[in-house]
Amino acid sequence: MKKNILILIAGLLLLGTSCSKDFLSVNEVNPNTPSKVEAKLVLPAALNAVAFNMNYPRRFEFTYLWHGLWSVSAGYSQPQFLVQYKLRNSDYQDAFLSFYTTAKNFDGIEKGSSDVYYVAIAKIMKAYIFQNLVDCWGDVPYSEAFQAETGNLKPKYDKQKDIYENLVVQLDAAMASIQAAPITATAVDPNSDIIYGGDMGKWLKFANTLKLRILIHQSGMADRATYITDAIATTASIGYIGAGEGALNNPGYTASFNTVLDNKENPFYGCFYNASGNSNSDGITYYFAGRDAVNYYLATADPRLPKFFQTCKTADGSDYNGNYFGYDPADLTSQDSTSKLGYAAGDAGTMIGTPSKSAPILTDFESLFIQAEAAQRGLIAGDAKSLYESAVAQSFAYMGLTGTESANFLTQPNPKVNYTNAPDKLELIVTQKWASLNGVAPVEIWTDFRRTGFPLNLHFSVDAALAGPGTPPVRLLYPQDEINVNNASVLAAKASQNWVSEFATKIFWQNR
């Protein structure tokens, strides 16, 4: 049945993308109005679009490159707009557009369906999308975002803090509606829900985990402590995503040319290899290991290293080597002596994985790291050490390693790993989260660094001609498409945020 769902998704995406020039702005009417299509038909395509946006490497490559995890191979010129922090308004606008097009589809389900469970899922996923939009762009269209049909083609930009607070309200409403649903409520078609197969208990935990993520982002703000603790308390009894409960999307990813569209593989895998298993141009030969990451995995004797990166021919015989992002190509270590991203045919535990591997939306180990931080900060009940160790164990499991391997890793005395021996518990949790989310959750890695400053001592870019203060931008620039068609609202949003630059105008939760 999943193959049929994939074919259906392909058909819906054809309708939504075959006239891509008509989708130059979120302010234009979407001809594929989802309220006129059954929710069970729209849902899988919308979920899959979110998975593609979050997992296709080129959507948010900058976070892996800036934060020491990846580098660009010696065989290519270094991307000047990234190594010199000279972002352009056209950069990453495809991610912005995809978020809004997909959110429009969830909005259609929410407003056009009478099925309580489908509406709840749509609310949850809209909140997921807008959390990522705020974390990347700050103020964005929200309250007026989907009013094109009523003539509002130039929506205002809402304040990011207001959006965040309303996302919590929407998530609370979604959870309440699931819990209060009558016994006669229409069940979600398991083949339509390509994340949880219609398991609303898991959707409850996903919603509450997303809520905790939104709240923990604000935990460094001195004036938000009471708000955060009160908000957590209202849904604490629901619990959070635990081991084996991660939100993983899979419509039936496959390595096959015999369906409607090409690119049926997992979107991360599909960037590097095609359906026949041959490497794609500018894929596996473009992104290589980051030296900060390789050095960290080596310093902690991390058995996940062979999963994250491949061995290479190094002069010192260490087998693994990375480059700093931004080196002049003439100074780069050669391709043969730099580790490529982790891959072994048929091994789903490697970073690149397999064509059929599920695409992560919010993994169990990310959830456990969030809970560990919340417990360490005293925001939720629970033992921070136990939650931290469970997070690491689930990351090991995700990479195809055993419980024995994770236990041995965690019990070594190294303070970079051992919770008891770590002098700064928050630094340990966030740094190990950075190491674990490599290739999994780019926006969250960027957000964690901006709000906590961890990991320490990242090299970002070592290009000699850096722009700005020498550290990367703290936000993305508003898309050129939006400037072209909704410039007054963009200018008003920048004025409201006291815009200085992409280096100085912080997202509201960045309190450092």
C-alpha positions as CSV (number, residue, x, y, z in Angstrom):
1,M,0.0,0.0,0.0
2,K,2.9,2.4,0.7
3,K,3.9,2.2,-3.0
4,N,0.4,3.4,-3.9
5,I,0.7,6.2,-1.4
6,L,4.0,7.2,-3.1
7,I,2.4,7.3,-6.5
8,L,-0.5,9.4,-5.0
9,I,2.0,11.8,-3.5
10,A,3.8,12.0,-6.9
11,G,0.6,12.9,-8.6
12,L,-0.3,15.6,-6.1
13,L,3.2,17.0,-6.2
14,L,2.9,17.2,-10.0
15,L,-0.2,19.3,-9.6
16,G,1.5,21.5,-7.1
17,T,4.8,21.9,-8.9
18,S,4.2,21.5,-12.7
19,C,3.5,25.3,-12.9
20,S,6.2,26.4,-10.4
21,K,6.3,29.9,-11.8
22,D,2.8,30.4,-10.4
23,F,4.1,29.8,-6.9
24,L,6.6,32.7,-6.7
25,S,5.1,33.9,-3.5
26,V,3.1,32.6,-0.5
27,N,0.7,35.5,-1.3
28,E,-0.5,34.0,-4.5
29,V,-3.6,31.7,-4.8
30,N,-2.8,28.0,-4.6
31,P,-4.7,26.4,-7.5
32,N,-4.5,23.1,-5.7
33,T,-6.9,24.1,-3.0
34,P,-6.7,21.4,-0.4
35,S,-10.1,22.0,1.2
36,K,-11.7,20.6,-1.9
37,V,-9.7,17.3,-1.6
38,E,-10.3,14.7,1.1
39,A,-8.0,15.2,4.1
40,K,-6.8,11.6,3.8
41,L,-5.5,12.3,0.3
42,V,-3.9,15.7,1.1
43,L,-2.2,14.5,4.4
44,P,0.5,12.1,3.0
45,A,1.6,14.6,0.3
46,A,1.8,17.4,2.9
47,L,3.7,15.3,5.4
48,N,6.1,14.1,2.7
49,A,6.7,17.7,1.6
50,V,7.8,18.6,5.1
51,A,10.1,15.6,5.2
52,F,11.7,16.7,1.9
53,N,12.2,20.2,3.1
54,M,13.9,19.2,6.3
55,N,16.0,16.3,4.9
56,Y,17.1,17.4,1.5
57,P,20.7,18.5,2.3
58,R,20.8,21.6,0.1
59,R,17.8,23.1,1.9
60,F,19.8,23.9,5.0
61,E,23.4,23.0,4.1
62,F,24.8,26.1,5.7
63,T,24.2,24.8,9.2
64,Y,26.3,21.7,8.7
65,L,29.0,23.7,7.0
66,W,29.1,26.6,9.5
67,H,29.0,24.4,12.6
68,G,32.0,22.2,11.9
69,L,30.1,19.1,10.8
70,W,30.7,19.1,7.0
71,S,33.1,20.8,4.6
72,V,33.3,21.3,0.9
73,S,35.6,19.0,-1.1
74,A,38.9,20.1,-2.6
75,G,37.5,19.3,-6.0
76,Y,35.1,22.3,-5.9
77,S,35.5,26.1,-5.4
78,Q,34.3,27.1,-2.0
79,P,30.8,28.7,-2.0
80,Q,31.7,32.3,-1.5
81,F,28.3,33.5,-0.2
82,L,28.7,30.9,2.7
83,V,32.4,31.0,3.5
84,Q,32.4,34.8,3.6
85,Y,28.9,35.0,5.2
86,K,27.6,37.1,2.3
87,L,24.0,35.8,2.2
88,R,21.8,36.9,-0.6
89,N,18.0,37.4,-0.5
90,S,17.7,34.6,-3.0
91,D,19.5,32.1,-0.8
92,Y,17.2,29.4,0.8
93,Q,14.0,31.0,-0.5
94,D,13.0,27.6,-1.8
95,A,12.8,26.4,1.8
96,F,10.7,29.4,2.7
97,L,8.3,28.9,-0.2
98,S,8.1,25.1,0.4
99,F,7.2,25.7,4.1
100,Y,4.3,28.1,3.1
101,T,3.0,25.9,0.3
102,T,2.9,22.9,2.6
103,A,1.5,24.9,5.5
104,K,-1.3,26.1,3.1
105,N,-2.2,22.4,2.5
106,F,-2.3,21.7,6.3
107,D,-4.4,24.9,6.7
108,G,-6.8,23.6,4.1
109,I,-7.2,20.4,6.1
110,E,-7.7,22.3,9.3
111,K,-10.4,24.6,7.8
112,G,-12.0,22.2,5.4
113,S,-12.2,18.9,7.3
114,S,-14.7,17.8,9.9
115,D,-12.5,14.9,11.0
116,V,-11.1,15.8,14.4
117,Y,-8.0,13.7,14.2
118,Y,-7.0,15.0,10.7
119,V,-7.6,18.6,11.9
120,A,-5.4,17.9,15.0
121,I,-2.5,16.6,12.9
122,A,-2.8,19.6,10.6
123,K,-2.6,22.0,13.6
124,I,0.5,20.1,14.9
125,M,2.3,20.2,11.6
126,K,1.5,23.8,10.9
127,A,3.1,24.6,14.3
128,Y,6.1,22.5,13.3
129,I,6.5,24.5,10.1
130,F,6.0,27.9,11.7
131,Q,8.5,27.1,14.5
132,N,11.1,26.5,11.8
133,L,10.1,29.6,9.9
134,V,10.5,31.8,13.0
135,D,13.8,30.2,13.9
136,C,15.2,31.0,10.4
137,W,13.6,34.3,9.5
138,G,12.1,35.8,12.6
139,D,8.9,37.8,11.9
140,V,7.0,36.1,9.1
141,P,3.4,36.1,7.8
142,Y,1.2,34.2,10.2
143,S,-2.2,35.5,11.1
144,E,-2.9,36.7,7.5
145,A,-0.8,34.0,5.7
146,F,-3.6,32.1,4.0
147,Q,-6.1,34.7,3.0
148,A,-5.4,35.0,-0.7
149,E,-8.9,33.6,-1.6
150,T,-10.4,36.5,0.3
151,G,-8.3,39.0,-1.5
152,N,-5.4,39.6,0.9
153,L,-2.4,39.1,-1.3
154,K,0.0,41.1,0.9
155,P,-0.2,39.6,4.4
156,K,1.4,41.4,7.3
157,Y,4.4,39.9,9.2
158,D,3.6,38.9,12.7
159,K,6.0,39.4,15.6
160,Q,8.0,36.2,16.2
161,K,7.4,36.1,19.9
162,D,3.6,36.4,19.3
163,I,3.8,33.6,16.7
164,Y,5.7,31.3,19.2
165,E,3.1,32.0,21.9
166,N,0.3,31.2,19.5
167,L,2.0,28.0,18.4
168,V,1.7,26.8,22.0
169,V,-2.0,27.7,22.0
170,Q,-2.5,25.8,18.8
171,L,-0.6,22.7,20.1
172,D,-2.6,22.8,23.3
173,A,-5.8,22.9,21.3
174,A,-4.7,20.0,19.1
175,M,-3.8,17.9,22.1
176,A,-7.1,18.7,23.8
177,S,-9.1,17.8,20.7
178,I,-7.4,14.5,20.4
179,Q,-8.1,13.7,24.1
180,A,-11.7,14.8,23.9
181,A,-12.5,13.1,20.6
182,P,-15.7,11.1,20.7
183,I,-15.6,7.4,20.3
184,T,-17.3,7.8,16.9
185,A,-14.5,10.1,15.6
186,T,-13.2,8.9,12.2
187,A,-9.9,7.2,12.6
188,V,-7.0,8.3,10.6
189,D,-6.3,6.0,7.7
190,P,-3.0,4.3,8.6
191,N,-1.9,4.5,4.9
192,S,-2.6,8.2,4.9
193,D,-0.5,9.0,8.0
194,I,2.9,8.1,6.8
195,I,4.6,9.1,10.1
196,Y,2.6,7.3,12.8
197,G,0.1,5.2,10.9
198,G,-2.9,6.7,12.6
199,D,-1.6,6.3,16.2
200,M,-3.0,9.3,17.9
201,G,-1.3,8.5,21.2
202,K,2.0,9.1,19.4
203,W,0.7,12.3,17.8
204,L,-0.1,13.5,21.3
205,K,3.5,12.9,22.4
206,F,4.8,14.5,19.2
207,A,2.8,17.6,19.8
208,N,3.9,17.9,23.4
209,T,7.5,17.3,22.5
210,L,7.3,20.1,19.8
211,K,5.7,22.3,22.5
212,L,8.6,21.6,24.8
213,R,11.1,22.3,22.0
214,I,9.4,25.7,21.5
215,L,9.6,26.5,25.2
216,I,13.1,25.3,25.7
217,H,14.3,27.6,22.9
218,Q,13.2,30.5,25.2
219,S,14.8,29.1,28.4
220,G,17.8,31.5,28.2
221,M,15.4,34.5,28.5
222,A,15.3,35.8,32.1
223,D,11.7,37.0,31.8
224,R,10.2,33.8,30.5
225,A,10.7,31.4,33.4
226,T,7.2,31.6,34.8
227,Y,5.6,31.4,31.3
228,I,7.6,28.3,30.4
229,T,6.9,26.4,33.6
230,D,3.2,27.2,33.5
231,A,2.9,26.2,29.8
232,I,4.8,22.9,30.5
233,A,2.5,22.1,33.4
234,T,-0.7,22.2,31.4
235,T,0.2,19.2,29.3
236,A,2.9,17.5,31.4
237,S,0.7,14.4,32.0
238,I,0.8,13.6,28.2
239,G,4.5,12.9,28.3
240,Y,7.0,13.2,25.4
241,I,8.4,11.1,22.6
242,G,10.3,8.2,24.1
243,A,12.5,5.5,22.8
244,G,11.2,4.0,19.6
245,E,8.5,6.7,19.2
246,G,10.3,9.2,16.9
247,A,8.4,11.0,14.1
248,L,9.9,9.4,11.0
249,N,8.3,9.9,7.6
250,N,8.0,7.1,5.0
251,P,5.5,7.0,2.2
252,G,7.2,4.0,0.7
253,Y,10.6,5.3,-0.3
254,T,12.1,3.0,-2.9
255,A,14.9,2.7,-5.4
256,S,12.8,2.2,-8.5
257,F,12.3,3.9,-11.8
258,N,8.9,2.2,-12.4
259,T,6.6,4.8,-10.8
260,V,5.2,8.2,-11.8
261,L,8.2,10.4,-11.0
262,D,11.9,9.9,-10.5
263,N,13.4,10.6,-7.1
264,K,11.3,8.2,-5.0
265,E,14.3,7.6,-2.7
266,N,14.6,9.0,0.8
267,P,15.4,12.7,0.0
268,F,18.7,12.7,1.9
269,Y,19.9,9.6,0.1
270,G,18.6,10.9,-3.2
271,C,21.0,13.9,-3.0
272,F,24.0,11.5,-3.1
273,Y,22.9,8.4,-5.0
274,N,20.4,7.5,-7.7
275,A,18.0,4.6,-7.8
276,S,20.6,2.4,-9.5
277,G,23.1,3.0,-6.7
278,N,25.4,5.2,-8.7
279,S,26.6,8.5,-7.2
280,N,24.9,11.6,-8.3
281,S,26.9,14.5,-9.8
282,D,27.9,17.1,-7.1
283,G,26.7,14.8,-4.3
284,I,29.0,12.4,-2.6
285,T,32.0,14.2,-4.1
286,Y,30.9,17.7,-2.9
287,Y,30.2,17.4,0.9
288,F,33.0,16.0,3.0
289,A,33.7,15.6,6.7
290,G,34.1,18.7,8.9
291,R,37.3,18.7,10.9
292,D,35.6,19.9,14.1
293,A,33.3,16.9,14.0
294,V,36.0,14.3,13.1
295,N,38.2,15.6,15.9
296,Y,35.3,15.5,18.4
297,Y,34.4,11.9,17.5
298,L,38.0,10.8,17.7
299,A,38.5,12.6,21.1
300,T,35.6,10.8,22.6
301,A,36.3,7.4,21.0
302,D,32.9,7.5,19.4
303,P,31.9,4.2,17.6
304,R,29.5,6.2,15.5
305,L,32.4,7.8,13.6
306,P,32.4,5.1,10.8
307,K,28.6,5.7,10.5
308,F,29.0,9.5,10.1
309,F,32.0,9.4,7.9
310,Q,34.0,7.1,5.6
311,T,37.7,6.2,6.1
312,C,40.2,7.8,3.8
313,K,44.0,7.8,3.1
314,T,45.6,10.1,5.6
315,A,49.3,10.9,5.9
316,D,49.3,10.1,9.6
317,G,47.4,6.9,9.2
318,S,44.4,8.0,11.3
319,D,41.9,6.8,8.7
320,Y,39.5,9.7,9.3
321,N,40.1,13.3,8.4
322,G,38.1,16.4,7.9
323,N,38.6,19.9,6.6
324,Y,37.6,23.3,7.9
325,F,35.0,25.0,5.9
326,G,36.4,27.9,3.8
327,Y,39.9,26.8,3.1
328,D,41.3,28.0,-0.2
329,P,41.1,25.0,-2.6
330,A,44.9,25.2,-3.0
331,D,45.3,24.6,0.7
332,L,42.7,21.8,1.1
333,T,43.7,18.3,1.9
334,S,43.1,16.3,-1.3
335,Q,39.9,14.4,-1.8
336,D,41.6,11.0,-1.3
337,S,42.7,12.0,2.1
338,T,39.5,13.6,3.4
339,S,36.6,11.5,4.7
340,K,33.4,11.5,2.7
341,L,30.0,11.4,4.4
342,G,29.1,8.0,5.8
343,Y,27.8,5.4,3.4
344,A,27.8,1.7,2.8
345,A,25.4,0.0,0.4
346,G,22.5,-1.5,2.3
347,D,23.5,0.0,5.7
348,A,20.6,2.2,6.9
349,G,22.7,3.2,9.9
350,T,25.1,5.3,7.9
351,M,24.5,9.0,7.6
352,I,23.4,8.7,3.9
353,G,21.5,5.5,4.6
354,T,19.5,3.6,2.0
355,P,16.9,4.6,-0.6
356,S,14.1,3.3,1.7
357,K,15.2,4.7,5.0
358,S,12.6,6.8,6.8
359,A,13.1,10.6,6.9
360,P,13.3,12.1,10.4
361,I,10.9,14.9,11.4
362,L,11.7,14.7,15.1
363,T,13.7,11.7,16.3
364,D,13.4,10.0,19.7
365,F,16.9,10.9,20.6
366,E,16.4,14.6,19.8
367,S,13.3,14.4,22.1
368,L,15.3,12.8,24.9
369,F,18.1,15.5,24.5
370,I,15.4,18.2,24.8
371,Q,14.0,16.5,27.9
372,A,17.5,16.1,29.4
373,E,18.1,19.8,29.0
374,A,14.7,20.7,30.4
375,A,15.3,18.4,33.4
376,Q,18.8,19.9,33.9
377,R,17.3,23.3,33.9
378,G,14.6,22.2,36.4
379,L,11.7,22.8,34.0
380,I,10.4,19.2,34.0
381,A,10.5,16.3,36.4
382,G,13.0,13.5,35.6
383,D,16.6,12.7,35.9
384,A,18.7,14.7,33.5
385,K,21.5,12.1,33.6
386,S,19.2,9.2,32.7
387,L,17.5,11.2,29.9
388,Y,20.9,12.2,28.5
389,E,22.2,8.7,28.5
390,S,18.9,7.4,26.9
391,A,19.3,10.1,24.2
392,V,22.8,8.9,23.4
393,A,21.6,5.2,23.4
394,Q,18.8,6.0,21.0
395,S,21.2,7.8,18.7
396,F,23.4,4.7,18.7
397,A,20.4,2.6,17.9
398,Y,19.4,4.9,15.0
399,M,22.9,4.4,13.6
400,G,22.6,0.7,13.8
401,L,24.8,0.2,16.9
402,T,24.1,-1.9,20.0
403,G,23.1,-1.1,23.6
404,T,26.4,-2.5,24.7
405,E,28.3,-0.1,22.5
406,S,26.4,2.9,23.8
407,A,26.8,1.7,27.4
408,N,30.6,1.3,27.0
409,F,30.8,4.8,25.4
410,L,28.8,6.4,28.2
411,T,30.8,4.8,31.0
412,Q,34.2,6.0,29.9
413,P,35.6,8.6,32.3
414,N,36.0,11.3,29.6
415,P,34.1,14.4,30.8
416,K,33.2,15.1,27.2
417,V,30.9,12.0,27.4
418,N,30.5,11.0,31.1
419,Y,27.6,13.0,32.6
420,T,28.9,12.7,36.2
421,N,32.4,13.9,35.3
422,A,31.2,16.8,33.0
423,P,31.9,20.2,34.7
424,D,29.1,21.9,32.7
425,K,26.1,19.6,32.2
426,L,24.3,21.9,29.8
427,E,27.4,22.1,27.6
428,L,27.6,18.3,27.6
429,I,24.0,17.8,26.7
430,V,23.9,20.4,23.9
431,T,27.4,19.4,22.5
432,Q,26.5,15.7,22.4
433,K,23.1,16.7,20.8
434,W,25.1,18.5,18.1
435,A,27.2,15.4,17.5
436,S,24.1,13.2,17.4
437,L,22.0,15.4,15.0
438,N,24.7,15.4,12.3
439,G,22.8,14.9,9.1
440,V,19.5,14.7,10.9
441,A,18.2,18.1,12.1
442,P,20.0,21.1,10.7
443,V,17.8,23.9,11.9
444,E,17.9,22.6,15.4
445,I,21.7,22.5,15.4
446,W,21.8,26.1,14.3
447,T,19.2,27.1,16.9
448,D,21.0,25.4,19.7
449,F,24.2,27.2,19.0
450,R,22.6,30.6,18.7
451,R,20.7,30.2,22.0
452,T,23.4,28.5,24.1
453,G,26.8,29.1,22.4
454,F,27.5,25.3,22.3
455,P,29.5,23.6,21.0
456,L,32.5,25.8,22.0
457,N,35.5,26.5,19.7
458,L,33.8,25.8,16.3
459,H,35.7,27.2,13.3
460,F,32.6,28.2,11.3
461,S,34.6,29.4,8.2
462,V,38.3,30.0,7.9
463,D,38.1,32.0,4.7
464,A,40.5,34.9,4.7
465,A,37.9,37.4,3.4
466,L,35.1,37.0,5.9
467,A,32.3,39.6,6.1
468,G,30.7,40.9,9.2
469,P,31.9,40.1,12.8
470,G,33.7,36.9,11.9
471,T,30.9,34.6,13.1
472,P,28.0,33.5,10.9
473,P,24.7,35.3,10.5
474,V,22.1,34.7,13.2
475,R,19.2,34.6,10.7
476,L,18.4,34.2,7.0
477,L,17.5,37.2,4.8
478,Y,14.0,37.7,3.7
479,P,13.4,36.0,0.3
480,Q,13.7,38.1,-2.8
481,D,10.3,36.8,-4.0
482,E,8.7,38.3,-0.9
483,I,10.6,41.6,-1.5
484,N,9.3,41.6,-5.0
485,V,5.6,41.1,-4.3
486,N,5.1,42.1,-0.6
487,N,7.8,44.6,0.0
488,A,5.8,47.0,2.2
489,S,5.1,44.2,4.7
490,V,8.8,43.1,4.6
491,L,9.9,46.7,5.3
492,A,7.4,47.0,8.1
493,A,8.7,43.7,9.6
494,K,12.3,44.9,9.5
495,A,11.3,48.2,11.1
496,S,9.4,46.4,13.9
497,Q,12.5,44.2,14.6
498,N,14.8,47.3,14.6
499,W,16.7,45.6,11.8
500,V,20.5,46.2,11.8
501,S,21.8,43.3,9.9
502,E,21.7,39.5,9.5
503,F,24.6,39.4,12.0
504,A,23.1,41.7,14.7
505,T,19.3,41.3,14.5
506,K,18.8,38.3,16.6
507,I,15.8,35.9,16.8
508,F,13.9,36.9,19.9
509,W,14.9,33.9,22.0
510,Q,18.7,34.5,21.4
511,N,19.6,36.0,24.8
512,R,23.4,36.2,24.5
